[in-house]
Amino acid sequence: MNLPEVIQDLVKAQNNFDSSAFADCFSETAIVFDEGKNYTSKTEIKNWIEKSSKEYNTAMKPLEFEGDAEKGNLKAEVSGTFPGSPIILTYNLTFKGKLIESLEIN
């Protein structure tokens, strides 16, 4: 599977529980939408993924990616210590340059 570099970095950061590296995959104006909440800065994104990783010990395995330099959809198997694990999630992304500008997790 041919993943954009920023998605490869995001998956690596998630699986290494590196919230700083995860947040570095996003632009300064990025927005993440997950479980009914918006996270609107790199600091909020870092805090969100750090809390989520600690609480659920989550790991991500990419299954398929469709997209281009502006937007994409990643399907990934996400496992951890949450009910129903593992689950398949869709990550709807838009890009700004080589960084993620928005991420909506479904």
PEFENJO-V999620 format. One record per pair of residues at least 12 apart in sequence whose C-alpha atoms are under 6 Angstrom apart, sorted by the first residue. I is the first residue (numbers start at 0). GAP is how many residues later the second one is. If there is no record, write none. Layout:
I/GAP, I/GAP
//
This chain:
5/19, 9/12, 14/44, 18/27, 18/31, 22/19, 22/22, 22/23, 24/74, 25/73, 25/74, 26/72, 26/73, 26/74, 29/71, 29/72, 30/71, 31/70, 31/71, 31/72, 32/71, 33/71, 55/24, 55/25, 55/26, 56/23, 56/24, 57/21, 57/22, 58/19, 58/20, 59/17, 59/18, 60/15, 60/16, 61/14, 62/12, 62/13, 69/24, 69/25, 70/22, 70/23, 70/24, 71/21, 72/18, 72/19, 73/16, 73/17, 74/14, 74/15, 75/12, 75/13, 88/17, 89/15, 89/16, 90/13, 90/14, 91/12
//
